[in-house]
Amino acid sequence: RPADPICSRTLPGQAGIVVRDLETTPELEAEGTARDLIRVVQRARRDAGLQVTDRIGLAVAVSSDLAGILESWREHVASQVLAVEVEIGIGIAAGSPTEEKTGWNGDIFTAVDELSDAAAVIARIRRLG
């Protein structure tokens, strides 16, 4: 019988016990933030009408605490969204609304969105080539 029914279960036929570690680490939270940013950028690519194979230049504005987290995930984000260049900058104070609007302005598509923790993010996409 499992000692903790919340994070463990007995396999059918009493073949064993499966235990899940439910603790989140800073590394897991950082990965989740990066994946969340990828989701935002992929949605912006779709909204901008880009082709799946289009290479982009990406500039992201977030709060200072998120900029540090995302900086270490820059290469992963770039590979997932086909960004040849990625700039991660501080451009939003934590918890403050932004006046930016989603849409095209010249050759730059701006997307204003939120990460899953309600942190604001501004992604600017430029189609390359």
Buried (B, 14 or more C-beta within 10 A) or exposed (E): EEEEEEEEBEEEEEEEEEEEEEEEEEEEEBBBBBBBBBBBBBEBBEBBEBEEEBBBBBBBBBBEEBBEBBEEBBEBBBEBBBBEEBEBBEBBEEEEEEEBEBEEEEEBBBBBBEBEEEBBBBBBBBBEE
